Amino acid sequence: MRFLISFALLPAMLALAVSAQTAKPTATPPPEPEVVKISTNLIQLDVTVTDQKGSVVRDMKANEFQVFENGERQKISN
């Protein structure tokens, strides 16, 4: 009798063992991309100003010309 009970449980135990081995692995989420944030306080622009004849105009002051970025006037500090 014990032999019949053991023999009857054997297929069930094998089925559990096989299903445990063939279980689908859980997918690991892809790593998040790295984000780099950069801010600036000062941008240096080298400019050359010429007159109508093409001659270089020297000794200009910051209040004598304007700088625009994306349509917005930018403050000139030096």
N, CA, C and O atoms as a GROMACS GRO file, in nm:
protein
  312
    1MET      N    1   0.081  -0.119   0.000
    1MET     CA    2   0.000   0.000   0.000
    1MET      C    3   0.086   0.126   0.000
    1MET      O    4   0.059   0.222  -0.073
    2ARG      N    5   0.190   0.124   0.083
    2ARG     CA    6   0.280   0.240   0.086
    2ARG      C    7   0.346   0.258  -0.052
    2ARG      O    8   0.369   0.370  -0.097
    3PHE      N    9   0.374   0.148  -0.114
    3PHE     CA   10   0.437   0.152  -0.245
    3PHE      C   11   0.345   0.219  -0.346
    3PHE      O   12   0.394   0.295  -0.430
    4LEU      N   13   0.216   0.195  -0.341
    4LEU     CA   14   0.120   0.255  -0.432
    4LEU      C   15   0.106   0.405  -0.406
    4LEU      O   16   0.095   0.483  -0.501
    5ILE      N   17   0.107   0.447  -0.280
    5ILE     CA   18   0.096   0.590  -0.247
    5ILE      C   19   0.221   0.664  -0.296
    5ILE      O   20   0.212   0.772  -0.354
    6SER      N   21   0.337   0.605  -0.271
    6SER     CA   22   0.462   0.666  -0.316
    6SER      C   23   0.467   0.671  -0.468
    6SER      O   24   0.512   0.770  -0.525
    7PHE      N   25   0.422   0.567  -0.532
    7PHE     CA   26   0.421   0.560  -0.677
    7PHE      C   27   0.323   0.662  -0.735
    7PHE      O   28   0.349   0.717  -0.843
    8ALA      N   29   0.213   0.688  -0.667
    8ALA     CA   30   0.112   0.785  -0.714
    8ALA      C   31   0.164   0.928  -0.696
    8ALA      O   32   0.131   1.015  -0.776
    9LEU      N   33   0.241   0.954  -0.593
    9LEU     CA   34   0.293   1.088  -0.568
    9LEU      C   35   0.413   1.124  -0.657
    9LEU      O   36   0.443   1.241  -0.675
   10LEU      N   37   0.480   1.025  -0.709
   10LEU     CA   38   0.599   1.048  -0.790
   10LEU      C   39   0.572   1.136  -0.912
   10LEU      O   40   0.648   1.231  -0.933
   11PRO      N   41   0.469   1.112  -0.994
   11PRO     CA   42   0.444   1.200  -1.111
   11PRO      C   43   0.413   1.344  -1.069
   11PRO      O   44   0.453   1.439  -1.138
   12ALA      N   45   0.342   1.362  -0.958
   12ALA     CA   46   0.310   1.497  -0.913
   12ALA      C   47   0.436   1.571  -0.872
   12ALA      O   48   0.450   1.690  -0.901
   13MET      N   49   0.526   1.504  -0.805
   13MET     CA   50   0.650   1.566  -0.761
   13MET      C   51   0.739   1.600  -0.882
   13MET      O   52   0.803   1.705  -0.885
   14LEU      N   53   0.741   1.511  -0.980
   14LEU     CA   54   0.819   1.538  -1.101
   14LEU      C   55   0.761   1.657  -1.178
   14LEU      O   56   0.836   1.740  -1.231
   15ALA      N   57   0.630   1.666  -1.184
   15ALA     CA   58   0.566   1.777  -1.254
   15ALA      C   59   0.599   1.910  -1.186
   15ALA      O   60   0.624   2.009  -1.255
   16LEU      N   61   0.600   1.913  -1.054
   16LEU     CA   62   0.636   2.035  -0.981
   16LEU      C   63   0.782   2.073  -1.005
   16LEU      O   64   0.815   2.190  -1.022
   17ALA      N   65   0.868   1.973  -1.006
   17ALA     CA   66   1.010   2.001  -1.027
   17ALA      C   67   1.034   2.056  -1.167
   17ALA      O   68   1.114   2.149  -1.184
   18VAL      N   69   0.968   2.000  -1.268
   18VAL     CA   70   0.986   2.046  -1.406
   18VAL      C   71   0.929   2.186  -1.422
   18VAL      O   72   0.991   2.270  -1.487
   19SER      N   73   0.812   2.213  -1.366
   19SER     CA   74   0.751   2.345  -1.380
   19SER      C   75   0.834   2.451  -1.308
   19SER      O   76   0.837   2.566  -1.353
   20ALA      N   77   0.899   2.416  -1.200
   20ALA     CA   78   0.984   2.513  -1.130
   20ALA      C   79   1.107   2.548  -1.213
   20ALA      O   80   1.156   2.660  -1.206
   21GLN      N   81   1.157   2.454  -1.290
   21GLN     CA   82   1.276   2.480  -1.371
   21GLN      C   83   1.243   2.554  -1.500
   21GLN      O   84   1.328   2.625  -1.553
   22THR      N   85   1.122   2.539  -1.552
   22THR     CA   86   1.087   2.602  -1.678
   22THR      C   87   1.009   2.731  -1.658
   22THR      O   88   0.954   2.784  -1.754
   23ALA      N   89   1.004   2.783  -1.538
   23ALA     CA   90   0.932   2.909  -1.513
   23ALA      C   91   1.003   3.021  -1.588
   23ALA      O   92   1.126   3.024  -1.597
   24LYS      N   93   0.924   3.114  -1.641
   24LYS     CA   94   0.980   3.225  -1.717
   24LYS      C   95   1.056   3.318  -1.622
   24LYS      O   96   1.004   3.355  -1.517
   25PRO      N   97   1.176   3.354  -1.659
   25PRO     CA   98   1.249   3.448  -1.573
   25PRO      C   99   1.185   3.586  -1.582
   25PRO      O  100   1.134   3.626  -1.687
   26THR      N  101   1.187   3.658  -1.473
   26THR     CA  102   1.130   3.792  -1.474
   26THR      C  103   1.227   3.886  -1.545
   26THR      O  104   1.348   3.879  -1.524
   27ALA      N  105   1.172   3.971  -1.627
   27ALA     CA  106   1.254   4.064  -1.705
   27ALA      C  107   1.304   4.177  -1.614
   27ALA      O  108   1.227   4.233  -1.536
   28THR      N  109   1.430   4.208  -1.626
   28THR     CA  110   1.483   4.320  -1.550
   28THR      C  111   1.456   4.447  -1.629
   28THR      O  112   1.473   4.448  -1.751
   29PRO      N  113   1.416   4.554  -1.563
   29PRO     CA  114   1.388   4.677  -1.636
   29PRO      C  115   1.517   4.735  -1.693
   29PRO      O  116   1.623   4.721  -1.633
   30PRO      N  117   1.508   4.800  -1.809
   30PRO     CA  118   1.629   4.858  -1.867
   30PRO      C  119   1.680   4.972  -1.778
   30PRO      O  120   1.602   5.039  -1.712
   31PRO      N  121   1.810   4.992  -1.777
   31PRO     CA  122   1.864   5.099  -1.693
   31PRO      C  123   1.819   5.235  -1.743
   31PRO      O  124   1.805   5.256  -1.864
   32GLU      N  125   1.797   5.328  -1.651
   32GLU     CA  126   1.754   5.462  -1.689
   32GLU      C  127   1.872   5.537  -1.749
   32GLU      O  128   1.985   5.524  -1.701
   33PRO      N  129   1.847   5.617  -1.853
   33PRO     CA  130   1.958   5.691  -1.914
   33PRO      C  131   2.010   5.796  -1.816
   33PRO      O  132   1.936   5.852  -1.736
   34GLU      N  133   2.141   5.821  -1.826
   34GLU     CA  134   2.202   5.921  -1.740
   34GLU      C  135   2.163   6.060  -1.789
   34GLU      O  136   2.158   6.085  -1.910
   35VAL      N  137   2.137   6.150  -1.696
   35VAL     CA  138   2.099   6.287  -1.729
   35VAL      C  139   2.209   6.380  -1.679
   35VAL      O  140   2.247   6.375  -1.562
   36VAL      N  141   2.258   6.463  -1.769
   36VAL     CA  142   2.360   6.560  -1.733
   36VAL      C  143   2.298   6.698  -1.749
   36VAL      O  144   2.252   6.733  -1.858
   37LYS      N  145   2.298   6.776  -1.642
   37LYS     CA  146   2.245   6.912  -1.647
   37LYS      C  147   2.360   7.010  -1.628
   37LYS      O  148   2.440   6.997  -1.536
   38ILE      N  149   2.366   7.107  -1.717
   38ILE     CA  150   2.472   7.206  -1.714
   38ILE      C  151   2.410   7.344  -1.717
   38ILE      O  152   2.318   7.370  -1.794
   39SER      N  153   2.460   7.433  -1.635
   39SER     CA  154   2.415   7.571  -1.639
   39SER      C  155   2.536   7.662  -1.653
   39SER      O  156   2.647   7.627  -1.610
   40THR      N  157   2.514   7.778  -1.714
   40THR     CA  158   2.623   7.873  -1.730
   40THR      C  159   2.580   8.009  -1.679
   40THR      O  160   2.461   8.043  -1.683
   41ASN      N  161   2.674   8.084  -1.632
   41ASN     CA  162   2.648   8.220  -1.585
   41ASN      C  163   2.712   8.324  -1.677
   41ASN      O  164   2.672   8.441  -1.676
   42LEU      N  165   2.810   8.282  -1.755
   42LEU     CA  166   2.882   8.376  -1.839
   42LEU      C  167   2.918   8.310  -1.971
   42LEU      O  168   2.967   8.197  -1.974
   43ILE      N  169   2.892   8.380  -2.078
   43ILE     CA  170   2.933   8.335  -2.212
   43ILE      C  171   3.017   8.446  -2.271
   43ILE      O  172   2.977   8.562  -2.273
   44GLN      N  173   3.134   8.410  -2.320
   44GLN     CA  174   3.223   8.508  -2.380
   44GLN      C  175   3.210   8.502  -2.531
   44GLN      O  176   3.227   8.396  -2.591
   45LEU      N  177   3.181   8.617  -2.591
   45LEU     CA  178   3.171   8.626  -2.737
   45LEU      C  179   3.280   8.720  -2.786
   45LEU      O  180   3.294   8.832  -2.736
   46ASP      N  181   3.356   8.676  -2.883
   46ASP     CA  182   3.453   8.763  -2.949
   46ASP      C  183   3.387   8.815  -3.076
   46ASP      O  184   3.350   8.737  -3.164
   47VAL      N  185   3.371   8.947  -3.085
   47VAL     CA  186   3.305   9.006  -3.201
   47VAL      C  187   3.396   9.110  -3.264
   47VAL      O  188   3.481   9.170  -3.198
   48THR      N  189   3.376   9.130  -3.392
   48THR     CA  190   3.444   9.237  -3.465
   48THR      C  191   3.337   9.323  -3.529
   48THR      O  192   3.252   9.274  -3.603
   49VAL      N  193   3.343   9.453  -3.500
   49VAL     CA  194   3.245   9.547  -3.554
   49VAL      C  195   3.312   9.626  -3.664
   49VAL      O  196   3.423   9.678  -3.648
   50THR      N  197   3.243   9.634  -3.777
   50THR     CA  198   3.295   9.713  -3.890
   50THR      C  199   3.195   9.820  -3.929
   50THR      O  200   3.075   9.807  -3.905
   51ASP      N  201   3.246   9.927  -3.988
   51ASP     CA  202   3.157  10.033  -4.037
   51ASP      C  203   3.112  10.001  -4.180
   51ASP      O  204   3.139   9.892  -4.231
   52GLN      N  205   3.045  10.095  -4.244
   52GLN     CA  206   2.992  10.072  -4.380
   52GLN      C  207   3.102  10.049  -4.482
   52GLN      O  208   3.079   9.984  -4.584
   53LYS      N  209   3.221  10.102  -4.458
   53LYS     CA  210   3.333  10.086  -4.550
   53LYS      C  211   3.413   9.958  -4.523
   53LYS      O  212   3.504   9.925  -4.599
   54GLY      N  213   3.379   9.887  -4.415
   54GLY     CA  214   3.449   9.764  -4.382
   54GLY      C  215   3.565   9.784  -4.287
   54GLY      O  216   3.639   9.689  -4.258
   55SER      N  217   3.583   9.906  -4.238
   55SER     CA  218   3.691   9.933  -4.143
   55SER      C  219   3.649   9.889  -4.004
   55SER      O  220   3.532   9.901  -3.966
   56VAL      N  221   3.745   9.838  -3.928
   56VAL     CA  222   3.716   9.791  -3.792
   56VAL      C  223   3.692   9.910  -3.702
   56VAL      O  224   3.767  10.008  -3.703
   57VAL      N  225   3.584   9.902  -3.622
   57VAL     CA  226   3.552  10.006  -3.523
   57VAL      C  227   3.610   9.959  -3.390
   57VAL      O  228   3.577   9.851  -3.341
   58ARG      N  229   3.697  10.042  -3.333
   58ARG     CA  230   3.765  10.004  -3.208
   58ARG      C  231   3.702  10.077  -3.089
   58ARG      O  232   3.631  10.176  -3.103
   59ASP      N  233   3.732  10.024  -2.972
   59ASP     CA  234   3.693  10.086  -2.843
   59ASP      C  235   3.542  10.104  -2.830
   59ASP      O  236   3.496  10.208  -2.784
   60MET      N  237   3.465  10.003  -2.870
   60MET     CA  238   3.319  10.011  -2.850
   60MET      C  239   3.288   9.977  -2.706
   60MET      O  240   3.358   9.898  -2.642
   61LYS      N  241   3.182  10.036  -2.656
   61LYS     CA  242   3.138  10.009  -2.520
   61LYS      C  243   3.015   9.918  -2.524
   61LYS      O  244   2.949   9.908  -2.628
   62ALA      N  245   2.985   9.852  -2.411
   62ALA     CA  246   2.874   9.755  -2.405
   62ALA      C  247   2.740   9.819  -2.439
   62ALA      O  248   2.653   9.752  -2.494
   63ASN      N  249   2.721   9.947  -2.408
   63ASN     CA  250   2.591  10.011  -2.435
   63ASN      C  251   2.577  10.054  -2.582
   63ASN      O  252   2.474  10.111  -2.618
   64GLU      N  253   2.677  10.029  -2.666
   64GLU     CA  254   2.672  10.071  -2.805
   64GLU      C  255   2.625   9.961  -2.900
   64GLU      O  256   2.609   9.987  -3.020
   65PHE      N  257   2.601   9.840  -2.850
   65PHE     CA  258   2.544   9.734  -2.935
   65PHE      C  259   2.465   9.637  -2.849
   65PHE      O  260   2.470   9.641  -2.726
   66GLN      N  261   2.391   9.550  -2.916
   66GLN     CA  262   2.301   9.456  -2.847
   66GLN      C  263   2.332   9.313  -2.892
   66GLN      O  264   2.377   9.289  -3.004
   67VAL      N  265   2.308   9.218  -2.800
   67VAL     CA  266   2.323   9.075  -2.829
   67VAL      C  267   2.188   9.009  -2.802
   67VAL      O  268   2.127   9.029  -2.698
   68PHE      N  269   2.142   8.928  -2.900
   68PHE     CA  270   2.016   8.857  -2.887
   68PHE      C  271   2.041   8.707  -2.893
   68PHE      O  272   2.124   8.659  -2.970
   69GLU      N  273   1.966   8.633  -2.810
   69GLU     CA  274   1.971   8.487  -2.812
   69GLU      C  275   1.827   8.438  -2.817
   69GLU      O  276   1.747   8.468  -2.728
   70ASN      N  277   1.794   8.361  -2.920
   70ASN     CA  278   1.658   8.311  -2.941
   70ASN      C  279   1.556   8.423  -2.937
   70ASN      O  280   1.447   8.408  -2.882
   71GLY      N  281   1.591   8.536  -2.996
   71GLY     CA  282   1.499   8.649  -3.004
   71GLY      C  283   1.490   8.732  -2.877
   71GLY      O  284   1.415   8.829  -2.873
   72GLU      N  285   1.564   8.697  -2.773
   72GLU     CA  286   1.561   8.771  -2.647
   72GLU      C  287   1.692   8.847  -2.628
   72GLU      O  288   1.801   8.792  -2.645
   73ARG      N  289   1.677   8.974  -2.594
   73ARG     CA  290   1.797   9.056  -2.570
   73ARG      C  291   1.867   9.008  -2.444
   73ARG      O  292   1.803   8.984  -2.341
   74GLN      N  293   1.998   8.995  -2.453
   74GLN     CA  294   2.079   8.948  -2.340
   74GLN      C  295   2.158   9.064  -2.281
   74GLN      O  296   2.200   9.156  -2.352
   75LYS      N  297   2.178   9.058  -2.150
   75LYS     CA  298   2.254   9.162  -2.081
   75LYS      C  299   2.403   9.144  -2.113
   75LYS      O  300   2.455   9.033  -2.113
   76ILE      N  301   2.469   9.256  -2.140
   76ILE     CA  302   2.612   9.255  -2.166
   76ILE      C  303   2.681   9.310  -2.041
   76ILE      O  304   2.653   9.422  -1.999
   77SER      N  305   2.770   9.232  -1.983
   77SER     CA  306   2.832   9.275  -1.858
   77SER      C  307   2.968   9.344  -1.880
   77SER      O  308   3.005   9.431  -1.802
   78ASN      N  309   3.039   9.307  -1.982
   78ASN     CA  310   3.173   9.367  -2.006
   78ASN      C  311   3.187   9.404  -2.151
   78ASN      O  312   3.292   9.455  -2.191
   0.00000   0.00000   0.00000
